[in-house]
Structure formats: C-alpha cells, structure tokens
C-alpha cells in the first residue's frame, strides 16, 4: 500500500508544467516582440493568435543596417523547475532554424540558448535544459550550461544571417 501511494505521489509531482498553452482565448499581452530595430536594423515581425488559437510569430528578416534578427519574448513569474529536465515545444515551422532561449532571472544580461530546425510539419521539439549554453549577443560565454532551479523568461529568435521571411506556429510549451 505504501509503495503504491509513493508511486502515485511521484507521478503527480512529475507531471508536465505548462509554460504556455495557446488557445482562442489566450492573453498575449506578456509576449513581446524585440526586432533588430533596437540596434538600427530593418527586420519586422508580428505575433498574434490565428483562427485555431495557435500563436503565430512571423515576419521578415533584413540584413540592412547591420540587422538580421527578430525575437519573441515571454516573461512570467519565476517558476521552480528543479524537478524538470527538459522543455517540450509543440510547433509548426517553415523549415528554418530558430533559437530557443531561457533566463533564470529576467534581468540577466545573458540567456541560455539552443537551436532547433523546423521541418515544415508539426513537431515536438524536446530541449534538455542541461544542454542549453550561456550566450550574449551571439557569443558563447565561458560559463557552465544551464543548471539553475528556476526560470522566468523564454524567447524564440530567428537570425540566420540572411534576408528571409519566416513563420512559426506555436501550440504548447511545457516543462517535463
């Protein structure tokens, strides 16, 4: 009996923690676009819900004026994540490469990042937290990979060093 109760408690505590689950009633006010225009670039993007309730991040990357990136940032109340090992993102991309970034503290100057390639089809992207490395302005920092017990910001970024249109549809982001 005690072993069964322990298994039930462990399975409940190890369930996925939803960071964001998009639907037709999702409030997007805490999602912020940061394009290269902050540095004089000419890239532009938007973020909205489509008719099915998916988050759609799309736009145009321009290398003009030393530009070349667009990002979508979501800051939330700090979440304890010590019992989770990975982030799972359900999305449909356009065959392009994107970065996923996290911050333990929103005020940190650096992010922990990893890249993923989209296929043009719906995918489950699984990102081990321990594999995310610290980076600032495109440069890897000489610090350990992610090992913190909390996060309070996630970011999607595209910056493939070329002029291109992009579209990323996001359904759900969870910690597992």
Residue pairs with C-beta under 8 A, 6 or more apart in sequence:
13 83
14 83
16 88
16 174
16 175
16 176
17 79
17 81
17 84
17 174
17 175
18 172
18 173
18 174
19 74
19 76
19 79
19 87
19 154
19 173
19 174
19 175
20 26
20 55
20 74
20 170
20 172
20 173
21 171
21 172
21 173
21 174
22 49
22 53
22 54
22 55
22 170
22 171
22 172
23 53
24 49
24 52
24 53
25 53
26 49
26 53
26 55
28 47
28 48
28 49
28 55
30 74
30 75
30 76
31 47
31 55
31 72
31 73
31 74
32 72
32 73
32 74
32 75
33 45
33 46
33 47
33 70
33 71
33 72
33 73
34 70
34 71
34 72
34 73
35 41
35 43
35 44
35 45
35 59
35 67
35 69
35 70
35 71
36 42
36 43
36 62
36 67
36 68
36 69
36 70
37 43
37 44
37 67
39 66
39 67
40 65
40 66
40 67
41 62
41 64
41 65
41 66
41 67
41 68
41 69
42 62
42 64
42 65
42 67
43 59
43 60
43 61
43 62
43 67
43 68
43 69
43 70
44 59
44 60
44 62
44 70
45 57
45 58
45 59
45 60
45 70
45 72
45 166
46 56
46 57
46 58
46 59
47 55
47 56
47 57
47 72
48 55
48 56
49 55
49 56
50 56
50 169
54 169
54 170
54 171
55 169
55 170
55 171
56 167
56 168
56 169
56 170
57 72
57 156
57 166
57 167
57 168
57 169
57 170
58 165
58 166
58 167
58 168
59 70
59 165
59 166
60 163
60 164
60 165
60 166
61 67
61 68
61 69
61 70
61 158
61 159
61 160
61 162
61 163
61 164
61 165
61 166
62 68
62 163
63 161
63 162
63 163
68 159
68 160
68 161
68 162
69 157
69 158
69 159
70 157
70 158
70 159
70 166
71 101
71 155
71 156
71 157
71 158
72 155
72 156
72 157
73 153
73 154
73 155
74 153
74 154
74 155
75 106
75 152
75 153
76 152
76 153
77 152
78 105
78 150
78 151
78 152
79 150
79 151
79 152
79 175
80 149
80 150
81 129
81 148
81 149
81 150
81 151
81 175
82 149
82 150
84 129
84 175
84 176
85 128
85 129
85 130
85 176
86 126
86 127
86 128
86 129
86 175
86 176
87 100
87 102
87 126
87 127
87 129
87 154
87 173
87 174
87 175
87 176
88 124
88 125
88 126
88 127
88 172
88 173
88 174
88 175
88 176
89 100
89 124
89 125
89 127
89 170
89 172
89 173
90 122
90 123
90 124
90 125
90 170
90 171
90 172
90 173
91 118
91 122
91 123
91 125
91 168
91 169
91 170
91 171
92 118
92 120
92 121
92 122
92 123
92 168
92 169
92 171
93 118
93 119
93 120
93 123
93 167
93 168
93 169
94 118
94 120
94 166
94 167
94 168
95 117
95 118
95 119
95 120
96 117
96 118
96 158
96 160
96 164
96 166
97 115
97 116
97 117
97 118
97 158
97 160
98 115
98 116
98 117
98 118
98 156
98 157
98 158
98 168
99 113
99 114
99 115
99 116
99 155
99 156
99 157
99 158
99 159
100 113
100 114
100 115
100 116
100 125
100 127
100 154
100 155
100 156
100 157
101 111
101 112
101 113
101 135
101 153
101 154
101 155
101 156
101 157
102 111
102 112
102 129
102 132
102 146
102 151
102 153
102 154
102 155
103 110
103 111
103 112
103 151
103 152
103 153
103 154
103 155
104 112
104 146
104 148
104 150
104 151
104 152
105 152
106 152
106 153
109 136
110 134
110 135
110 136
110 141
110 143
111 134
111 135
111 136
111 153
111 155
112 129
112 132
112 133
112 134
112 135
112 145
112 146
113 132
113 133
113 134
113 135
113 157
114 127
114 131
114 132
114 133
116 125
116 127
118 168
122 171
126 176
129 146
130 145
130 146
130 147
131 145
131 146
132 145
132 146
133 140
133 141
133 145
133 146
134 140
134 141
134 143
134 144
134 145
134 146
135 141
138 159
154 173
156 168
156 170
158 166
158 168
